[in-house]
């Protein structure tokens, strides 16, 4: 994640690919999925997590993130669709590229 390893209990949700966890759902993305100067392809993900699925988990790990605070308080479940469209528009405006819809 952030160059540290965390021991998780089964209550934690993770975002994963075929190789394993790449982030803690609603808390923090992993370093392996970070954008750098050499990044050429970007996959945007927008998600919604119920407060009960996130509450207290970041604090137990000593992590204090904006994402965890937002999801713990509750976020409008319609916002991820709006946010991903806006983020896509900004990326295209600033750096160009070809958008592709994944499902």
C-alpha positions as CSV (number, residue, x, y, z in Angstrom):
1,X,0.0,0.0,0.0
2,X,2.1,2.9,1.3
3,X,5.3,0.8,1.5
4,X,3.9,-0.9,4.6
5,X,2.2,-4.2,5.1
6,X,-1.1,-4.4,7.0
7,X,-2.6,-7.5,8.5
8,X,-6.3,-7.4,7.8
9,X,-9.1,-9.3,9.4
10,X,-12.1,-10.6,7.3
11,X,-14.1,-7.5,8.0
12,X,-11.9,-5.4,5.6
13,X,-12.9,-5.0,2.0
14,X,-10.1,-4.9,-0.6
15,X,-9.9,-3.9,-4.3
16,X,-8.1,-6.6,-6.0
17,X,-6.9,-7.9,-9.4
18,X,-5.8,-11.4,-10.4
19,X,-2.5,-10.9,-8.5
20,X,-4.1,-9.8,-5.2
21,X,-5.1,-6.7,-3.3
22,X,-4.3,-3.3,-4.8
23,X,-6.1,-1.2,-2.3
24,X,-8.2,-1.0,0.8
25,X,-11.8,-0.3,-0.2
26,X,-13.0,3.1,0.8
27,X,-9.7,3.8,2.6
28,X,-6.6,3.9,0.4
29,X,-5.3,2.8,-3.0
30,X,-2.1,0.9,-3.3
31,X,1.2,2.2,-4.5
32,X,1.2,-0.2,-7.4
33,X,-1.7,1.6,-8.9
34,X,-0.4,5.1,-8.4
35,X,0.1,7.4,-11.4
36,X,3.7,8.6,-12.2
37,X,5.4,10.5,-15.0
38,X,5.7,7.3,-17.0
39,X,2.0,6.4,-16.8
40,X,0.4,6.0,-20.3
41,X,-2.9,4.2,-19.5
42,X,-5.3,5.1,-16.8
43,X,-8.2,3.1,-15.5
44,X,-10.7,5.2,-13.4
45,X,-12.7,3.5,-10.8
46,X,-15.6,5.0,-9.0
47,X,-17.2,3.2,-6.1
48,X,-19.6,3.7,-3.2
49,X,-19.2,2.1,0.2
50,X,-21.8,2.0,2.9
51,X,-20.6,3.7,6.2
52,X,-20.9,0.4,8.1
53,X,-18.4,-1.3,5.7
54,X,-15.7,1.4,6.3
55,X,-16.4,2.7,9.8
56,X,-13.4,2.4,12.2
57,X,-11.3,0.3,9.9
58,X,-8.9,3.0,8.8
59,X,-8.3,4.1,12.4
60,X,-7.5,0.5,13.5
61,X,-4.7,0.6,10.9
62,X,-3.5,4.0,11.9
63,X,-4.6,5.4,8.5
64,X,-6.5,8.7,8.3
65,X,-7.6,9.4,4.8
66,X,-10.1,11.7,3.2
67,X,-11.8,8.7,1.5
68,X,-12.3,6.9,4.8
69,X,-13.7,10.0,6.5
70,X,-16.2,10.6,3.6
71,X,-17.4,7.0,3.5
72,X,-17.7,6.8,7.3
73,X,-20.0,9.8,7.3
74,X,-22.0,8.6,4.3
75,X,-21.9,9.7,0.7
76,X,-24.7,10.0,-1.8
77,X,-24.6,6.8,-3.9
78,X,-25.3,8.7,-7.1
79,X,-22.1,10.7,-6.9
80,X,-19.6,8.0,-8.3
81,X,-21.2,8.1,-11.7
82,X,-21.1,11.9,-11.8
83,X,-17.5,12.0,-10.5
84,X,-16.2,9.5,-13.0
85,X,-17.7,11.4,-16.0
86,X,-16.2,14.6,-14.7
87,X,-12.8,13.0,-14.1
88,X,-12.8,11.5,-17.6
89,X,-13.7,14.9,-19.1
90,X,-10.9,16.6,-17.3
91,X,-8.3,14.0,-18.3
92,X,-9.3,14.3,-21.9
93,X,-9.2,18.1,-21.8
94,X,-5.8,18.2,-20.1
95,X,-3.9,15.3,-21.6
96,X,-6.0,14.0,-24.4
97,X,-6.4,10.3,-25.1
98,X,-9.2,7.9,-26.0
99,X,-11.9,7.0,-23.5
100,X,-13.1,3.4,-23.4
101,X,-16.0,2.3,-21.2
102,X,-15.3,-0.8,-19.2
103,X,-17.9,-2.8,-17.3
